[in-house]
Amino acid sequence: MLGKPLLFFSSYAPLFGLLAIRFVQPWLWISCAALAVLGVGSLWLLLHLDARSSPGPHLLASTRDAGPEAASYLASYLLPFLTVSVPTIRDIIAYIGFLVVAASIHLRSSVVQVNPLLYLLGYRVLYVTDDHGLRAYMVTRRAVESGSTVLATRFRDEVLVDRTSVVNS
């Protein structure tokens, strides 16, 4: 239930970090730095809680890198470079409005693949189809090819987390 909002929040953690660097007013840069830390913590929490689930086998019929889909998301990361270092209340309301629009799109679509924090933390995201017809995004730290079997937890209907290396360790 909280998975999608926490994933959205974590996807903007690097942006909040950049805004913390950009803003001059202490209350504003401290708030952004705190949001960045909370965003990283929310992804850690989600992955930690998901790791408690039992992984199931998935024979992958096809795989492709979902990274190129993330490129369009990076346009939202222009925000720190378009901001002023000492924003007015109107500027802050506009920034919050941008985040509300981004959140509504994120929460109503399947865009886990565009979470820059996953990539910064060494994960990759693949779009996979398994032998039972499941089409999902898979979060993994390793190269996975078509024809391989992975043990994965089902984070959400459309998101798998590769646990093969964790289980086999």
Sequence and secondary structure as in RCSB ss.txt:
>XXXX:A:sequence
MLGKPLLFFSSYAPLFGLLAIRFVQPWLWISCAALAVLGVGSLWLLLHLDARSSPGPHLLASTRDAGPEAASYLA
SYLLPFLTVSVPTIRDIIAYIGFLVVAASIHLRSSVVQVNPLLYLLGYRVLYVTDDHGLRAYMVTRRAVESGSTV
LATRFRDEVLVDRTSVVNS
>XXXX:A:secstr
  HHHHHHHHHTHHHHHHHHHH  SHHHHHHHHHHHHHHHHHHHHHHHHHTTS  EEEEEEEEEE HHHHHGGGG
GGGHHHHS SS  HHHHHHHHHHHHHHHHHHHTS  GGG HHHHHTT EEEEEEETT  EEEEEESS   TT EE
EEEEEETTEEEE HHHHH 
